[in-house]
Amino acid sequence: MNLRRSVLNTLKRLPEPRDEAAIRAALATRDLVLGRRPAARVLKADPSPMVRRPTGLANVPSLPENLEWQLPQGITGSGHKVRSLYETGEGGGQVYDIALLEQLNEEYKDRRLVPSPPSYSDTALAESAKRRVRWVHDMVGLTGQRTLEIGCGNGFEVWALAHNLDCDAHGVDVTHYRPWDQLAGEKVHFECADLALQSPYPANSFDRVISFTVWEHVTHPYAMLKATYDLLKPGGMAWIRANLHAGPQASHRYRDIYFPWPHLLFTDAVVREWDVACGRRPIGHAWVNRLSWLHYEFYADQLGFEIAHRAFTETPIDEDFYTRFEDVLGRYPRADLRRDYFLLVLRKPVKS
């Protein structure tokens, strides 16, 4: 009874509105006990039409209810533009069409964004898997670990984990690739599944989760990150590298489109039309979700991950190109325009 009275007395001392203040106090106490950074505060909508003044501005006089408010008279043409400094496409400004795409490609053919794109041959993919697995191992340690690769593609990394680092190696992808049937073995396992929808694995079953440039193609990235958290054992780590939407290479068309940010300048329809004009299958830009780095950082914090490491692969901004197309590129933060990839190492806490 004394405890209840003490709690009620404490609540009476909280500032209005007391329900929000009590929730904030409880969250702050939780973060202090768990050693977590405070989560971003989400404000609920005020159902009252009255404006609640910020603290410190209470002395601003209210307007009288009977104030005669003047309205403009005889105005016509609302919504009809006279001109715009930032209008693109037909009707004014730069037209982002096939002609401009071809012009830019010609300008950049001797200074391509990616001068030597990686090969997709079986031998090249196996060599790439070797480099990738060694890279991850040197950061988080993979030897003997039960490891899952999300978005494993052809499966060469999974095979390398099992045969070189003695891992119980698993790979999952939304597409079943032909090499799976040739690579599968006692310690090499593959599943065709979408973890964001349903996992074929039990919770708390992996020591390590790895993923190479796949997350940008995930349509439900938060759900996939939550699935990763659930699948990791306490103390387990996830190594994730992914492309960012506003980066120069996010189009994934750098083999035949040589200049930066084509996906920000040209619609998918224009690129598909250009593909056909060049005698290719109309594939357009690669589909990439529009998350920025801040989304990933926020999601990781919301799920309870500890961020053990983060880094970025950046491409310097071509300032002449940026100035030339600032009407479009200026809509994005410059930091986002530089960042091609992020590298994130997450740890699932060991709860006491």
One Martini backbone bead per residue (centre of mass of N, CA, C, O) as a GRO file, in nm:
protein
  352
    1MET     BB    1   0.059   0.062  -0.021
    2ASN     BB    2   0.305   0.250   0.002
    3LEU     BB    3   0.398   0.208  -0.291
    4ARG     BB    4   0.146   0.318  -0.429
    5ARG     BB    5   0.159   0.601  -0.299
    6SER     BB    6   0.440   0.672  -0.409
    7VAL     BB    7   0.372   0.652  -0.710
    8LEU     BB    8   0.143   0.863  -0.711
    9ASN     BB    9   0.313   1.100  -0.607
   10THR     BB   10   0.513   1.097  -0.840
   11LEU     BB   11   0.308   1.145  -1.072
   12LYS     BB   12   0.212   1.428  -0.969
   13ARG     BB   13   0.509   1.560  -1.036
   14LEU     BB   14   0.462   1.538  -1.317
   15PRO     BB   15   0.438   1.658  -1.613
   16GLU     BB   16   0.252   1.763  -1.851
   17PRO     BB   17   0.167   1.485  -1.970
   18ARG     BB   18   0.177   1.212  -1.758
   19ASP     BB   19   0.182   0.970  -1.951
   20GLU     BB   20   0.433   1.054  -2.114
   21ALA     BB   21   0.626   1.097  -1.878
   22ALA     BB   22   0.615   0.803  -1.770
   23ILE     BB   23   0.721   0.668  -2.025
   24ARG     BB   24   0.991   0.818  -2.043
   25ALA     BB   25   1.095   0.723  -1.765
   26ALA     BB   26   1.087   0.418  -1.824
   27LEU     BB   27   1.278   0.423  -2.070
   28ALA     BB   28   1.521   0.551  -1.927
   29THR     BB   29   1.556   0.322  -1.720
   30ARG     BB   30   1.601   0.096  -1.920
   31ASP     BB   31   1.854   0.219  -2.064
   32LEU     BB   32   2.026   0.236  -1.805
   33VAL     BB   33   2.027  -0.068  -1.731
   34LEU     BB   34   2.117  -0.169  -2.038
   35GLY     BB   35   2.307   0.049  -2.184
   36ARG     BB   36   2.133   0.223  -2.372
   37ARG     BB   37   2.031   0.408  -2.608
   38PRO     BB   38   1.807   0.622  -2.675
   39ALA     BB   39   1.526   0.620  -2.824
   40ALA     BB   40   1.331   0.740  -3.043
   41ARG     BB   41   1.086   0.970  -3.022
   42VAL     BB   42   0.730   0.915  -3.024
   43LEU     BB   43   0.468   1.106  -3.121
   44LYS     BB   44   0.154   1.167  -3.048
   45ALA     BB   45  -0.132   1.269  -3.143
   46ASP     BB   46  -0.324   1.550  -3.100
   47PRO     BB   47  -0.670   1.559  -3.057
   48SER     BB   48  -0.645   1.852  -3.026
   49PRO     BB   49  -0.690   2.164  -3.191
   50MET     BB   50  -0.508   2.276  -2.997
   51VAL     BB   51  -0.225   2.458  -2.928
   52ARG     BB   52   0.076   2.358  -2.791
   53ARG     BB   53   0.298   2.523  -2.623
   54PRO     BB   54   0.600   2.574  -2.573
   55THR     BB   55   0.824   2.588  -2.352
   56GLY     BB   56   0.849   2.945  -2.277
   57LEU     BB   57   0.563   3.048  -2.452
   58ALA     BB   58   0.312   3.124  -2.258
   59ASN     BB   59   0.305   3.460  -2.315
   60VAL     BB   60   0.161   3.431  -2.571
   61PRO     BB   61  -0.087   3.580  -2.720
   62SER     BB   62  -0.401   3.531  -2.804
   63LEU     BB   63  -0.630   3.522  -3.032
   64PRO     BB   64  -0.919   3.636  -3.098
   65GLU     BB   65  -1.215   3.484  -3.179
   66ASN     BB   66  -1.339   3.766  -3.325
   67LEU     BB   67  -1.153   3.790  -3.549
   68GLU     BB   68  -1.118   3.956  -3.851
   69TRP     BB   69  -1.062   3.770  -4.132
   70GLN     BB   70  -0.871   3.804  -4.411
   71LEU     BB   71  -0.941   3.756  -4.764
   72PRO     BB   72  -0.877   3.690  -5.071
   73GLN     BB   73  -0.978   3.837  -5.386
   74GLY     BB   74  -1.005   3.721  -5.718
   75ILE     BB   75  -0.855   3.451  -5.742
   76THR     BB   76  -0.667   3.279  -6.003
   77GLY     BB   77  -0.486   2.981  -6.092
   78SER     BB   78  -0.441   2.767  -5.898
   79GLY     BB   79  -0.155   2.558  -5.974
   80HIS     BB   80  -0.041   2.734  -6.201
   81LYS     BB   81   0.240   2.751  -6.378
   82VAL     BB   82   0.498   2.964  -6.486
   83ARG     BB   83   0.763   2.872  -6.320
   84SER     BB   84   1.069   2.662  -6.265
   85LEU     BB   85   1.384   2.587  -6.134
   86TYR     BB   86   1.306   2.242  -6.089
   87GLU     BB   87   1.217   2.146  -6.365
   88THR     BB   88   1.159   1.833  -6.520
   89GLY     BB   89   1.134   1.752  -6.822
   90GLU     BB   90   0.859   1.816  -6.956
   91GLY     BB   91   0.823   2.183  -6.958
   92GLY     BB   92   1.127   2.198  -6.852
   93GLY     BB   93   1.438   2.187  -6.854
   94GLN     BB   94   1.586   1.899  -6.824
   95VAL     BB   95   1.600   1.619  -7.037
   96TYR     BB   96   1.564   1.269  -6.940
   97ASP     BB   97   1.690   1.095  -7.198
   98ILE     BB   98   1.842   0.905  -7.431
   99ALA     BB   99   2.023   1.128  -7.543
  100LEU     BB  100   2.160   1.194  -7.270
  101LEU     BB  101   2.264   0.914  -7.199
  102GLU     BB  102   2.448   0.885  -7.449
  103GLN     BB  103   2.617   1.136  -7.399
  104LEU     BB  104   2.732   1.051  -7.119
  105ASN     BB  105   2.860   0.785  -7.209
  106GLU     BB  106   3.060   0.915  -7.403
  107GLU     BB  107   3.205   1.097  -7.190
  108TYR     BB  108   3.267   0.819  -6.988
  109LYS     BB  109   3.429   0.587  -7.145
  110ASP     BB  110   3.731   0.692  -7.023
  111ARG     BB  111   3.576   0.732  -6.710
  112ARG     BB  112   3.469   0.505  -6.539
  113LEU     BB  113   3.324   0.422  -6.254
  114VAL     BB  114   3.386   0.106  -6.342
  115PRO     BB  115   3.653  -0.014  -6.504
  116SER     BB  116   3.646  -0.328  -6.352
  117PRO     BB  117   3.429  -0.546  -6.361
  118PRO     BB  118   3.316  -0.820  -6.238
  119SER     BB  119   3.304  -1.151  -6.279
  120TYR     BB  120   3.067  -1.443  -6.358
  121SER     BB  121   3.240  -1.667  -6.343
  122ASP     BB  122   3.308  -1.950  -6.177
  123THR     BB  123   3.604  -1.885  -6.109
  124ALA     BB  124   3.562  -1.592  -6.008
  125LEU     BB  125   3.359  -1.663  -5.781
  126ALA     BB  126   3.551  -1.846  -5.619
  127GLU     BB  127   3.766  -1.626  -5.568
  128SER     BB  128   3.576  -1.425  -5.429
  129ALA     BB  129   3.499  -1.611  -5.193
  130LYS     BB  130   3.776  -1.621  -5.065
  131ARG     BB  131   3.802  -1.317  -5.002
  132ARG     BB  132   3.544  -1.285  -4.834
  133VAL     BB  133   3.592  -1.494  -4.610
  134ARG     BB  134   3.857  -1.374  -4.507
  135TRP     BB  135   3.746  -1.100  -4.433
  136VAL     BB  136   3.541  -1.192  -4.220
  137HIS     BB  137   3.727  -1.360  -4.039
  138ASP     BB  138   3.920  -1.115  -3.959
  139MET     BB  139   3.672  -0.985  -3.788
  140VAL     BB  140   3.481  -1.251  -3.650
  141GLY     BB  141   3.525  -1.535  -3.683
  142LEU     BB  142   3.465  -1.876  -3.838
  143THR     BB  143   3.588  -2.110  -3.710
  144GLY     BB  144   3.354  -2.362  -3.640
  145GLN     BB  145   3.100  -2.215  -3.724
  146ARG     BB  146   2.767  -2.153  -3.732
  147THR     BB  147   2.670  -2.058  -4.065
  148LEU     BB  148   2.497  -1.783  -4.235
  149GLU     BB  149   2.391  -1.704  -4.566
  150ILE     BB  150   2.244  -1.420  -4.696
  151GLY     BB  151   2.226  -1.441  -5.015
  152CYS     BB  152   2.414  -1.685  -5.166
  153GLY     BB  153   2.348  -1.773  -5.440
  154ASN     BB  154   2.565  -2.003  -5.571
  155GLY     BB  155   2.754  -2.095  -5.293
  156PHE     BB  156   3.071  -2.054  -5.256
  157GLU     BB  157   3.093  -1.952  -4.963
  158VAL     BB  158   2.971  -2.196  -4.823
  159TRP     BB  159   3.181  -2.400  -4.920
  160ALA     BB  160   3.431  -2.249  -4.803
  161LEU     BB  161   3.352  -2.268  -4.505
  162ALA     BB  162   3.353  -2.582  -4.485
  163HIS     BB  163   3.647  -2.652  -4.634
  164ASN     BB  164   3.834  -2.418  -4.468
  165LEU     BB  165   3.664  -2.366  -4.163
  166ASP     BB  166   3.475  -2.589  -4.043
  167CYS     BB  167   3.179  -2.530  -4.112
  168ASP     BB  168   2.840  -2.505  -4.053
  169ALA     BB  169   2.699  -2.447  -4.365
  170HIS     BB  170   2.464  -2.191  -4.469
  171GLY     BB  171   2.217  -2.121  -4.731
  172VAL     BB  172   2.009  -1.838  -4.840
  173ASP     BB  173   1.743  -1.800  -5.091
  174VAL     BB  174   1.496  -1.700  -5.331
  175THR     BB  175   1.699  -1.867  -5.516
  176HIS     BB  176   1.766  -2.147  -5.709
  177TYR     BB  177   2.079  -2.266  -5.781
  178ARG     BB  178   2.255  -2.489  -5.964
  179PRO     BB  179   2.520  -2.529  -5.779
  180TRP     BB  180   2.395  -2.653  -5.525
  181ASP     BB  181   2.383  -2.959  -5.622
  182GLN     BB  182   2.712  -2.965  -5.633
  183LEU     BB  183   2.791  -2.840  -5.333
  184ALA     BB  184   2.648  -3.015  -5.159
  185GLY     BB  185   2.676  -3.145  -4.811
  186GLU     BB  186   2.745  -3.224  -4.497
  187LYS     BB  187   2.835  -2.887  -4.458
  188VAL     BB  188   2.631  -2.814  -4.707
  189HIS     BB  189   2.357  -2.581  -4.708
  190PHE     BB  190   2.027  -2.530  -4.865
  191GLU     BB  191   1.776  -2.257  -4.899
  192CYS     BB  192   1.450  -2.175  -5.023
  193ALA     BB  193   1.394  -1.847  -4.887
  194ASP     BB  194   1.211  -1.598  -4.687
  195LEU     BB  195   1.293  -1.459  -4.389
  196ALA     BB  196   1.076  -1.223  -4.380
  197LEU     BB  197   0.841  -1.451  -4.366
  198GLN     BB  198   1.006  -1.744  -4.333
  199SER     BB  199   1.173  -1.974  -4.129
  200PRO     BB  200   1.371  -2.283  -4.145
  201TYR     BB  201   1.486  -2.192  -3.867
  202PRO     BB  202   1.580  -2.188  -3.560
  203ALA     BB  203   1.626  -2.027  -3.294
  204ASN     BB  204   1.937  -1.978  -3.185
  205SER     BB  205   2.146  -2.131  -3.433
  206PHE     BB  206   2.375  -1.899  -3.479
  207ASP     BB  207   2.696  -1.753  -3.471
  208ARG     BB  208   2.677  -1.664  -3.782
  209VAL     BB  209   2.609  -1.383  -4.006
  210ILE     BB  210   2.607  -1.334  -4.362
  211SER     BB  211   2.636  -1.051  -4.614
  212PHE     BB  212   2.647  -0.976  -4.975
  213THR     BB  213   2.501  -0.746  -5.144
  214VAL     BB  214   2.157  -0.778  -5.060
  215TRP     BB  215   1.984  -0.578  -4.881
  216GLU     BB  216   1.899  -0.377  -5.116
  217HIS     BB  217   1.687  -0.615  -5.232
  218VAL     BB  218   1.509  -0.593  -4.987
  219THR     BB  219   1.167  -0.538  -4.916
  220HIS     BB  220   1.212  -0.629  -4.587
  221PRO     BB  221   1.459  -0.521  -4.393
  222TYR     BB  222   1.353  -0.534  -4.104
  223ALA     BB  223   1.256  -0.829  -4.104
  224MET     BB  224   1.539  -0.942  -4.171
  225LEU     BB  225   1.681  -0.830  -3.920
  226LYS     BB  226   1.503  -0.979  -3.717
  227ALA     BB  227   1.571  -1.263  -3.814
  228THR     BB  228   1.868  -1.239  -3.745
  229TYR     BB  229   1.837  -1.201  -3.444
  230ASP     BB  230   1.680  -1.469  -3.392
  231LEU     BB  231   1.910  -1.669  -3.514
  232LEU     BB  232   2.095  -1.576  -3.312
  233LYS     BB  233   2.301  -1.618  -3.075
  234PRO     BB  234   2.407  -1.527  -2.795
  235GLY     BB  235   2.685  -1.335  -2.912
  236GLY     BB  236   2.633  -1.315  -3.191
  237MET     BB  237   2.720  -1.238  -3.545
  238ALA     BB  238   2.679  -0.978  -3.796
  239TRP     BB  239   2.775  -0.956  -4.146
  240ILE     BB  240   2.715  -0.649  -4.337
  241ARG     BB  241   2.686  -0.581  -4.690
  242ALA     BB  242   2.570  -0.275  -4.864
  243ASN     BB  243   2.382  -0.092  -5.066
  244LEU     BB  244   2.309   0.249  -5.150
  245HIS     BB  245   2.078   0.431  -5.319
  246ALA     BB  246   2.253   0.721  -5.353
  247GLY     BB  247   2.471   0.591  -5.484
  248PRO     BB  248   2.656   0.571  -5.777
  249GLN     BB  249   2.607   0.225  -5.804
  250ALA     BB  250   2.292   0.138  -5.755
  251SER     BB  251   2.206   0.050  -6.048
  252HIS     BB  252   2.405  -0.192  -6.160
  253ARG     BB  253   2.506  -0.057  -6.469
  254TYR     BB  254   2.837  -0.024  -6.500
  255ARG     BB  255   2.893  -0.197  -6.764
  256ASP     BB  256   2.699   0.026  -6.959
  257ILE     BB  257   2.700   0.259  -6.739
  258TYR     BB  258   2.948   0.514  -6.669
  259PHE     BB  259   2.795   0.701  -6.489
  260PRO     BB  260   2.668   0.858  -6.225
  261TRP     BB  261   2.345   0.823  -6.107
  262PRO     BB  262   2.126   0.704  -6.316
  263HIS     BB  263   1.881   0.639  -6.114
  264LEU     BB  264   1.835   0.955  -6.046
  265LEU     BB  265   1.798   1.067  -6.353
  266PHE     BB  266   1.665   0.796  -6.465
  267THR     BB  267   1.428   0.617  -6.560
  268ASP     BB  268   1.339   0.297  -6.614
  269ALA     BB  269   1.205   0.346  -6.890
  270VAL     BB  270   1.448   0.474  -7.032
  271VAL     BB  271   1.646   0.235  -6.994
  272ARG     BB  272   1.474   0.026  -7.141
  273GLU     BB  273   1.467   0.175  -7.410
  274TRP     BB  274   1.776   0.169  -7.444
  275ASP     BB  275   1.814  -0.133  -7.446
  276VAL     BB  276   1.653  -0.181  -7.707
  277ALA     BB  277   1.824   0.012  -7.888
  278CYS     BB  278   2.088  -0.189  -7.815
  279GLY     BB  279   1.979  -0.501  -7.820
  280ARG     BB  280   1.854  -0.550  -7.536
  281ARG     BB  281   1.734  -0.646  -7.260
  282PRO     BB  282   1.485  -0.494  -7.058
  283ILE     BB  283   1.614  -0.414  -6.728
  284GLY     BB  284   1.724  -0.172  -6.621
  285HIS     BB  285   1.728  -0.116  -6.310
  286ALA     BB  286   1.803  -0.208  -6.017
  287TRP     BB  287   1.648  -0.311  -5.737
  288VAL     BB  288   1.636  -0.062  -5.469
  289ASN     BB  289   1.617   0.028  -5.176
  290ARG     BB  290   1.571   0.354  -4.986
  291LEU     BB  291   1.779   0.321  -4.778
  292SER     BB  292   1.959   0.454  -4.536
  293TRP     BB  293   2.185   0.444  -4.294
  294LEU     BB  294   1.990   0.548  -4.068
  295HIS     BB  295   1.794   0.315  -4.085
  296TYR     BB  296   1.983   0.087  -3.998
  297GLU     BB  297   2.063   0.206  -3.726
  298PHE     BB  298   1.778   0.220  -3.611
  299TYR     BB  299   1.701  -0.079  -3.638
  300ALA     BB  300   1.925  -0.197  -3.464
  301ASP     BB  301   1.837  -0.050  -3.205
  302GLN     BB  302   1.542  -0.152  -3.188
  303LEU     BB  303   1.637  -0.468  -3.170
  304GLY     BB  304   1.921  -0.469  -2.977
  305PHE     BB  305   2.173  -0.417  -3.108
  306GLU     BB  306   2.518  -0.422  -3.134
  307ILE     BB  307   2.761  -0.199  -3.254
  308ALA     BB  308   3.085  -0.302  -3.352
  309HIS     BB  309   3.074  -0.203  -3.665
  310ARG     BB  310   3.152   0.070  -3.906
  311ALA     BB  311   3.145   0.132  -4.269
  312PHE     BB  312   3.263   0.298  -4.578
  313THR     BB  313   3.213   0.319  -4.928
  314GLU     BB  314   3.354   0.576  -5.129
  315THR     BB  315   3.272   0.832  -5.374
  316PRO     BB  316   3.369   1.092  -5.515
  317ILE     BB  317   3.250   1.383  -5.613
  318ASP     BB  318   3.151   1.506  -5.917
  319GLU     BB  319   3.130   1.836  -5.938
  320ASP     BB  320   3.052   1.893  -6.233
  321PHE     BB  321   2.818   1.693  -6.242
  322TYR     BB  322   2.658   1.804  -6.006
  323THR     BB  323   2.613   2.093  -6.116
  324ARG     BB  324   2.469   2.007  -6.380
  325PHE     BB  325   2.253   1.813  -6.179
  326GLU     BB  326   2.127   1.968  -5.921
  327ASP     BB  327   1.817   1.948  -5.961
  328VAL     BB  328   1.850   1.642  -5.853
  329LEU     BB  329   2.101   1.592  -5.659
  330GLY     BB  330   2.016   1.824  -5.447
  331ARG     BB  331   1.797   1.625  -5.298
  332TYR     BB  332   2.057   1.506  -5.170
  333PRO     BB  333   2.273   1.413  -4.960
  334ARG     BB  334   2.610   1.415  -4.993
  335ALA     BB  335   2.675   1.168  -4.820
  336ASP     BB  336   2.490   0.974  -4.987
  337LEU     BB  337   2.632   1.021  -5.271
  338ARG     BB  338   2.908   0.879  -5.169
  339ARG     BB  339   2.767   0.616  -5.068
  340ASP     BB  340   2.782   0.283  -5.163
  341TYR     BB  341   2.878   0.133  -4.886
  342PHE     BB  342   2.816  -0.080  -4.612
  343LEU     BB  343   2.959  -0.186  -4.289
  344LEU     BB  344   2.818  -0.433  -4.059
  345VAL     BB  345   2.854  -0.511  -3.708
  346LEU     BB  346   2.660  -0.737  -3.517
  347ARG     BB  347   2.539  -0.787  -3.177
  348LYS     BB  348   2.406  -1.022  -2.967
  349PRO     BB  349   2.314  -1.012  -2.668
  350VAL     BB  350   2.395  -1.115  -2.341
  351LYS     BB  351   2.167  -1.215  -2.124
  352SER     BB  352   2.128  -1.208  -1.766
   0.00000   0.00000   0.00000
